[in-house]
Amino acid sequence: MKEIAAALVEALDIERAGDWQGAHEAVQKLDGSAAAWVHAYLHRREGDIANARYWYNRAGREPSEAPLAEEWAEIRRQLAAAAA
């Protein structure tokens, strides 16, 4: 889990740096509920709400209604703790 969590933190950082496509490509290579959560966030960020809902469901989470920056920070906080 540590390696996956670290890779997901990296994907979030790639997105934050302005490379949505690079982040999406990175997360597509990973499986599991945490990867699905990041994938959901990315599609929500993109504005593809239907696809985001699909990925929230795969992650076992309700679709987020938090501001994007808050969701990003919460995902990153949890994943950074898991990667430590």
C-alpha positions in Angstrom: 0.0 0.0 0.0 2.9 2.4 0.7 4.1 2.3 -2.9 0.6 2.8 -4.3 -0.1 5.7 -1.8 3.2 7.3 -2.8 2.4 7.0 -6.5 -1.0 8.5 -5.9 0.5 11.4 -4.0 2.8 11.9 -6.9 -0.2 11.9 -9.3 -1.9 14.5 -7.2 1.2 16.7 -7.3 1.4 16.3 -11.0 -2.2 17.5 -11.4 -1.5 20.4 -9.0 1.5 21.4 -11.2 -0.9 21.8 -14.1 -0.5 18.4 -15.9 -4.0 16.9 -15.6 -3.3 14.4 -18.4 0.0 13.2 -16.8 -1.9 12.7 -13.5 -4.6 10.8 -15.2 -2.2 8.5 -17.0 -0.4 7.8 -13.7 -3.6 6.9 -11.8 -4.9 4.7 -14.7 -2.0 2.4 -14.0 -3.1 1.8 -10.4 -5.9 -0.3 -8.8 -7.7 -0.1 -5.5 -10.1 2.2 -3.7 -7.5 4.9 -3.1 -6.7 5.0 -6.8 -10.4 5.2 -7.6 -10.8 8.1 -5.3 -8.0 10.0 -7.0 -9.4 9.1 -10.3 -12.8 10.4 -9.2 -11.2 13.7 -8.1 -9.5 14.1 -11.4 -12.7 13.7 -13.4 -14.5 16.0 -11.1 -11.7 18.5 -11.6 -12.1 18.0 -15.3 -15.8 18.7 -15.1 -16.8 15.2 -16.1 -19.2 14.6 -13.3 -20.8 11.4 -14.6 -17.4 9.8 -14.9 -16.4 11.2 -11.5 -19.5 9.5 -10.0 -18.5 6.2 -11.5 -15.1 6.4 -9.8 -16.5 7.6 -6.5 -18.7 4.5 -6.6 -15.6 2.3 -7.4 -13.9 4.0 -4.4 -16.8 3.2 -2.1 -17.4 6.9 -1.5 -20.1 9.4 -1.9 -19.4 12.0 -4.6 -17.6 15.0 -3.0 -19.3 18.3 -2.7 -16.4 20.0 -1.1 -14.5 22.7 -3.0 -11.9 21.0 -5.2 -8.9 22.4 -3.3 -10.3 21.0 0.0 -10.9 17.5 -1.6 -7.4 17.6 -3.1 -5.9 18.4 0.3 -7.8 15.7 2.1 -7.0 13.0 -0.4 -3.3 14.1 -0.3 -3.2 14.2 3.5 -4.6 10.7 3.8 -2.4 9.2 1.1 0.8 10.9 2.5 0.0 9.4 5.9 -0.4 5.9 4.2 2.8 6.4 2.3 4.9 7.3 5.4 
